C-alpha cells in the first residue's frame, strides 16, 4: 500500500491488525505511526490500551504477548514498536522475525500492532513479509534521491496550497538535501509566515530560511556558464568566507554535474528546449543556462574542466594537498575553469 492509501484508510477508520512500516526514509514511517498513536484511541482509552515499546528493550516473544492481550473498555488496543530494527533477537539473528509468522497468520482483530523498522531495506520475498502483506499492511518508505527532490518539493508545496518558483525549489533541494523530515521542517518555517496561494521564491527562501539568493551554487554555475568573471569571483569569495554554509565538496559535486550536462548538450542532435530538458533532467526554466554555457565552452575545454574538478575533489579530500584551505582551492579551481 502507498502512504496516501494507508492514511486515507486510517482517516476513514479502516484499521488493519498489523502494520509493518519499513524503509530508509523515516519521515513517512513516523507520520503513519504518529497518526495511529494519536487518533485511534481516545485519551481515556490510551491509558489502558496503548503500549509503546522500544526495540532495544524488547524481544519478539514479548511483542507477541502484548499483541495477544484483549482491550479494556475499548474496541481496540494499540501496540507500537518503535525502532523495531533494534529488537534484541532481531539484531542477533534477522530470521527471528519468523517467530511472528504464526501470529501474523491469525492476528487478534482487536489489536493494532505497529512495527517502525527504520533505515533498513527488507526482503519482501520472505514468507513473513508476504504474510504481512496478506493479513495486514507492509509499507516500504523509499529513500528520496537527489534528482527527485525538486519534484517532491513542488508536489508537497502544492498539496499545502502554495506554489514554488523553480530556483527556490532547487535552492531547497541543494542546501537541505534528501531528508524529507528536514525539508518539511524548513518549508514549514516559510509557510508560517506567508498566506496560502503565495508563490515561494528565492527572496522568501532567503528571508525565512537564510539561503542566499545571490551567493549560492546555482548562481555560481550561471556565472561560470556566462563566463562572468566578476560575479563568479564574488560568489567564490563569499563561499571562501562562509565555508560551513557552502562546503567545497558539495560545490564541486554540483559543478561537476553542471559541466557534465553541458558536455551532454553538445552531443544532442535534437536541441529543442523540450528535448534538452528531458535528456538533462532539468526544469525547462534552466535550459537556457546550458545553451549559453555550451556556446562558451567547447568539448575540449569541458574535458579539461571535468578533469580539474576531479583533481580538486581529491585535493579537498587530502590527496596531494597538505595545507591549502578549501577557500584557496576553490579560487584556484575557478581560475582554471574561467581561463
C-alpha positions as CSV (number, residue, x, y, z in Angstrom):
1,X,0.0,0.0,0.0
2,X,1.1,3.6,-0.6
3,X,1.4,6.2,2.1
4,X,-1.7,8.0,0.7
5,X,-3.8,4.8,0.7
6,X,-2.7,4.0,4.3
7,X,-3.5,7.5,5.6
8,X,-6.9,7.6,3.8
9,X,-7.9,4.2,5.4
10,X,-6.9,5.5,8.8
11,X,-8.8,8.7,8.4
12,X,-11.8,6.6,7.3
13,X,-11.4,4.3,10.4
14,X,-10.4,1.3,8.3
15,X,-7.8,-0.4,10.5
16,X,-5.6,-3.4,9.9
17,X,-4.3,-5.8,12.6
18,X,-0.6,-5.4,11.7
19,X,1.4,-2.5,10.2
20,X,5.0,-3.2,9.3
21,X,6.5,0.2,8.3
22,X,10.0,-0.1,7.0
23,X,12.5,1.7,4.8
24,X,15.4,4.1,4.5
25,X,13.2,7.3,4.8
26,X,11.9,7.7,8.3
27,X,9.5,10.6,7.7
28,X,6.5,8.6,6.4
29,X,7.0,5.8,8.9
30,X,6.7,8.5,11.7
31,X,3.7,10.1,10.0
32,X,1.8,6.8,9.9
33,X,2.7,5.6,13.4
34,X,2.0,9.1,14.9
35,X,-1.4,9.1,13.3
36,X,-2.2,5.7,14.8
37,X,-0.9,6.7,18.2
38,X,-2.8,10.0,18.3
39,X,-6.2,9.2,16.7
40,X,-7.4,5.6,17.1
41,X,-7.9,5.7,20.8
42,X,-9.4,8.4,23.0
43,X,-7.2,9.9,25.8
44,X,-9.1,7.7,28.3
45,X,-8.7,4.6,26.3
46,X,-5.0,5.1,25.8
47,X,-4.3,4.7,29.5
48,X,-5.1,1.0,29.4
49,X,-5.0,0.1,25.7
50,X,-2.0,1.8,24.2
51,X,1.5,0.3,24.6
52,X,4.7,1.9,23.3
53,X,7.7,-0.4,23.2
54,X,11.3,0.4,22.1
55,X,13.1,-2.3,20.1
56,X,16.2,-2.2,22.2
57,X,14.2,-3.0,25.3
58,X,12.2,-6.0,24.0
59,X,12.1,-9.2,22.0
60,X,9.7,-10.9,19.7
61,X,8.1,-13.1,22.4
62,X,7.3,-10.0,24.5
63,X,5.8,-8.3,21.5
64,X,3.6,-11.2,20.7
65,X,2.4,-11.5,24.3
66,X,1.4,-7.8,24.3
67,X,-0.4,-8.2,20.9
68,X,-2.4,-11.1,22.3
69,X,-4.0,-9.1,25.1
70,X,-7.6,-8.0,24.8
71,X,-8.6,-4.3,25.1
72,X,-10.2,-3.0,28.3
73,X,-13.4,-1.0,27.7
74,X,-12.4,-0.1,24.1
75,X,-12.8,-1.7,20.7
76,X,-9.0,-1.8,20.1
77,X,-5.7,-1.9,21.8
78,X,-2.7,-0.3,20.0
79,X,0.9,-1.7,20.4
80,X,3.6,0.3,18.7
81,X,7.2,-1.0,18.5
82,X,9.4,2.0,17.8
83,X,12.9,1.5,16.4
84,X,11.9,-2.1,15.6
85,X,15.3,-2.6,13.8
86,X,16.8,-2.7,17.3
87,X,14.7,-5.6,18.7
88,X,17.1,-7.8,20.7
89,X,16.7,-11.1,19.0
90,X,16.4,-9.5,15.5
91,X,19.9,-7.8,15.9
92,X,21.4,-11.2,16.8
93,X,19.5,-13.1,14.1
94,X,17.3,-11.4,11.5
95,X,15.4,-14.6,10.8
96,X,14.0,-14.3,14.3
97,X,11.2,-12.3,12.7
98,X,9.8,-15.6,11.5
99,X,8.7,-16.3,15.1
100,X,6.0,-13.7,14.3
101,X,4.6,-15.8,11.5
102,X,2.0,-17.8,13.5
103,X,0.6,-14.6,15.0
104,X,0.6,-12.8,11.6
105,X,-1.4,-15.6,10.0
106,X,-4.1,-15.3,12.7
107,X,-3.8,-11.9,14.4
108,X,-6.1,-10.7,17.2
109,X,-8.6,-8.5,15.3
110,X,-8.9,-6.1,18.3
111,X,-5.1,-5.4,18.3
112,X,-3.4,-2.9,16.0
113,X,0.3,-3.9,16.1
114,X,2.7,-1.4,14.5
115,X,6.4,-2.0,13.7
116,X,8.5,1.0,12.9
117,X,11.5,-0.6,11.2
118,X,13.7,2.3,10.1
119,X,16.7,2.8,7.9
120,X,16.8,-0.7,6.5
121,X,15.6,-2.5,3.4
122,X,13.6,-5.7,3.8
123,X,13.4,-8.7,1.6
124,X,9.8,-8.8,0.6
125,X,10.3,-12.2,-0.9
126,X,10.5,-13.8,2.6
127,X,7.4,-15.7,3.8
128,X,6.9,-13.5,6.9
129,X,6.6,-10.3,4.8
130,X,4.4,-12.0,2.2
131,X,2.1,-13.0,5.1
132,X,2.1,-9.4,6.5
133,X,1.0,-8.2,3.1
134,X,-1.8,-10.8,3.0
135,X,-3.1,-10.2,6.6
136,X,-2.0,-6.6,7.3
137,X,-0.1,-3.7,5.8
138,X,3.5,-3.8,4.6
139,X,4.9,-0.4,3.7
140,X,8.3,0.5,2.4
141,X,9.4,4.1,2.7
142,X,11.8,4.6,-0.1
143,X,14.8,7.0,0.1
144,X,14.3,10.2,-1.9
145,X,17.1,10.5,-4.5
146,X,18.8,13.8,-5.3
147,X,17.2,14.2,-8.8
148,X,13.7,13.7,-7.4
149,X,13.9,16.3,-4.6
150,X,12.7,19.3,-6.6
151,X,9.7,17.3,-7.9
152,X,8.9,16.2,-4.3
153,X,9.1,19.8,-3.1
154,X,6.8,21.0,-5.8
155,X,4.2,18.3,-5.1
156,X,4.4,18.9,-1.3
157,X,4.0,22.7,-1.6
158,X,1.0,22.3,-4.0
159,X,-0.7,20.0,-1.5
160,X,-0.3,22.6,1.1
161,X,-1.9,25.3,-1.1
162,X,1.2,27.1,-2.3
163,X,3.4,27.1,-5.4
164,X,7.2,27.5,-5.7
165,X,9.5,29.0,-8.2
166,X,11.9,26.6,-9.9
167,X,15.0,28.3,-8.5
168,X,13.6,28.3,-5.0
169,X,12.9,24.6,-5.3
170,X,16.4,23.9,-6.5
171,X,17.9,26.0,-3.6
172,X,16.0,23.9,-1.1
173,X,17.0,20.6,-2.7
174,X,20.7,21.6,-2.9
175,X,21.0,23.1,0.6
176,X,18.6,21.0,2.6
177,X,19.3,17.6,0.9
178,X,17.2,14.5,0.6
179,X,15.9,14.2,4.2
180,X,12.1,14.6,3.9
181,X,11.9,15.5,7.6
182,X,14.3,18.3,7.2
183,X,12.7,19.6,4.1
184,X,9.3,19.6,5.7
185,X,10.7,21.5,8.8
186,X,12.3,24.2,6.6
187,X,9.3,24.5,4.3
188,X,7.0,24.8,7.3
189,X,9.1,27.8,8.5
190,X,8.3,29.5,5.2
191,X,4.6,28.7,5.2
192,X,4.0,30.0,8.7
193,X,5.0,33.5,7.5
194,X,3.1,33.7,4.2
195,X,-0.5,33.4,3.2
196,X,-1.8,30.4,1.3
197,X,-1.7,30.8,-2.5
198,X,1.7,32.6,-2.4
199,X,4.4,31.6,-4.8
200,X,7.5,30.8,-2.8
201,X,10.5,32.5,-4.5
202,X,14.2,33.0,-3.7
203,X,13.6,36.2,-1.7
204,X,11.1,34.3,0.6
205,X,13.6,31.4,1.0
206,X,16.4,33.8,1.9
207,X,14.3,35.7,4.4
208,X,12.8,32.7,6.2
209,X,15.5,30.0,5.9
210,X,18.7,32.0,5.3
211,X,19.8,30.5,2.0
212,X,21.3,33.4,0.0
213,X,19.6,34.1,-3.3
214,X,22.8,35.8,-4.7
215,X,25.5,33.6,-3.3
216,X,24.6,30.0,-4.0
217,X,25.9,27.2,-6.1
218,X,23.3,27.8,-8.9
219,X,24.3,31.4,-9.2
220,X,27.9,30.2,-9.4
221,X,27.0,27.8,-12.2
222,X,25.3,30.5,-14.0
223,X,28.3,32.8,-13.7
224,X,30.6,30.1,-14.9
225,X,28.2,29.4,-17.8
226,X,28.2,33.0,-18.9
227,X,32.0,33.4,-18.2
228,X,31.1,36.3,-15.9
229,X,34.5,36.5,-14.2
230,X,33.5,39.3,-11.8
231,X,30.4,37.6,-10.5
232,X,32.0,34.2,-10.3
233,X,34.8,35.6,-8.1
234,X,32.4,37.5,-5.9
235,X,30.5,34.2,-5.2
236,X,33.7,32.2,-4.7
237,X,35.0,34.8,-2.2
238,X,31.7,34.6,-0.3
239,X,31.9,30.8,-0.3
240,X,35.5,31.0,1.0
241,X,34.4,33.4,3.8
242,X,31.5,31.1,4.7
243,X,32.8,27.5,4.3
244,X,30.2,25.9,6.7
245,X,27.3,27.2,4.5
246,X,29.0,26.3,1.3
247,X,31.2,23.2,1.8
248,X,33.6,22.7,-1.1
249,X,32.7,19.0,-1.6
250,X,29.1,20.0,-2.3
251,X,30.1,22.8,-4.6
252,X,32.5,20.6,-6.6
253,X,29.7,17.9,-6.9
254,X,27.2,20.5,-8.2
255,X,29.7,22.0,-10.7
256,X,30.7,18.5,-11.9
257,X,27.0,17.7,-12.7
258,X,26.6,21.1,-14.4
259,X,29.6,20.7,-16.7
260,X,28.8,17.0,-17.5
261,X,25.3,18.2,-18.6
262,X,26.9,20.9,-20.8
263,X,29.0,18.2,-22.4
264,X,25.9,16.1,-23.0
265,X,24.2,19.1,-24.6
266,X,27.0,19.2,-27.2
267,X,26.2,15.6,-28.2
268,X,22.5,16.2,-28.7
269,X,21.1,16.2,-32.2
270,X,17.7,17.5,-31.1
271,X,18.5,20.7,-29.2
272,X,14.9,21.8,-28.8
273,X,14.1,23.1,-25.3
274,X,11.7,20.2,-24.6
275,X,14.3,17.5,-25.5
276,X,17.1,19.2,-23.7
277,X,15.1,19.5,-20.5
278,X,14.1,15.8,-20.8
279,X,17.6,14.4,-21.6
280,X,19.4,16.6,-19.0
281,X,16.6,16.1,-16.4
282,X,16.3,19.8,-15.7
283,X,13.4,22.2,-15.4
284,X,12.7,23.9,-18.8
285,X,13.4,27.2,-17.0
286,X,17.1,26.3,-16.8
287,X,17.6,25.1,-20.4
288,X,18.9,28.5,-21.5
289,X,21.8,28.3,-18.9
290,X,23.1,25.1,-20.7
291,X,22.7,26.7,-24.1
292,X,24.8,29.7,-23.0
293,X,27.4,27.5,-21.3
294,X,27.7,25.3,-24.5
295,X,28.5,28.4,-26.5
296,X,31.2,29.5,-24.1
297,X,32.8,26.1,-23.6
298,X,33.7,23.7,-26.3
299,X,34.1,20.0,-25.8
300,X,37.9,20.1,-25.3
301,X,37.7,22.8,-22.6
302,X,34.8,20.9,-20.9
303,X,37.0,17.8,-20.8
304,X,39.7,19.8,-19.1
305,X,37.2,21.3,-16.6
306,X,35.9,17.9,-15.7
307,X,39.5,16.7,-15.1
308,X,40.1,19.8,-12.9
309,X,37.0,19.1,-10.8
310,X,38.2,15.5,-10.2
311,X,41.6,16.7,-9.3
312,X,40.4,19.3,-6.8
313,X,37.9,16.9,-5.3
314,X,40.9,14.7,-4.5
315,X,42.8,17.7,-3.1
316,X,39.9,18.6,-0.9
317,X,40.0,15.0,0.5
318,X,43.7,15.4,1.2
319,X,45.2,13.7,-1.8
320,X,48.2,15.7,-2.9
321,X,47.3,18.6,-0.5
322,X,48.5,19.1,3.0
323,X,47.9,22.8,3.8
324,X,45.8,24.7,1.2
325,X,42.4,25.8,2.6
326,X,39.1,24.9,1.0
327,X,38.6,28.6,0.0
328,X,42.0,28.8,-1.7
329,X,41.4,25.5,-3.5
330,X,38.1,26.9,-4.8
331,X,39.8,30.1,-6.0
332,X,42.4,28.1,-7.9
333,X,39.7,25.9,-9.5
334,X,37.8,29.0,-10.5
335,X,40.8,30.4,-12.3
336,X,41.4,27.2,-14.2
337,X,37.7,27.0,-15.3
338,X,37.5,30.6,-16.5
339,X,40.8,30.8,-18.2
